[in-house]
Amino acid sequence: MIDLSQLYENKSVFGFFAEMLSYPEVEAMNPSQIEEIISPEDPAYHYVSTFLEEIKHYEIDKLQELYVETFDFNENAALYMTYFKFKDGKERGQMLAKLKVLYEMFGLAMPDEELSDYLPLICEFLYEVDWQGDPRATESFNMLFAVLEDGTYHLLKTLEKMNSPYFSLVKGLRETFKACVLREALG
């Protein structure tokens, strides 16, 4: 069960992850602002700091090359969260449709060129929309987090095998998810 108030408190963190998991652009890469977004007490801080430390010496063109090699040319490291479970099956199409409806239900217009299970888009959704007081939020976000949990688990395992700097970033994102789960649900 998702703690919606904790999730709301982490909106800016999800915005940060949306930027960092998108194709690298010069203006998005400002590691000095990390503590404005993620406090040292945050469970993601260590992992995000590790990621930023690992990439700080990359020129932007080399970082872009790493991004493409990691996420675009390796189907096991795809940023599409339902791909790992469903590949291109009918079930994936159904889940993509559910996610699109979820975004629209909370007022986020889906970009035409993107699939609804794209990890930076999911993070952007969590950053942009306001769900406070919406009775549909609990059920909707539980479904969204199930997709995130499953997809990022597989992505994390692949990134670990690749010894990719993005491993730390995705691990930090997963730690942020965990912080948004009600304690009694953890068990």
Secondary structure, 3 states (H helix, E strand, C coil): CECHHHHHHCHHHHHHHHHHCCCCCHHHCCHHHHHHHCCCCCCCHHHHHHHHHHHCCCCHHHHHHHHHHHHHCCHHHCCECCHHHHCCCHHHHHHHHHHHHHHHHCCCCCCCCCCCCEHHHHHHHHHHCCCCCCCCHHHHHHHHHHHHHHHHHHHHHHHHHHCCCHHHHHHHHHHHHHHCECHHHHC
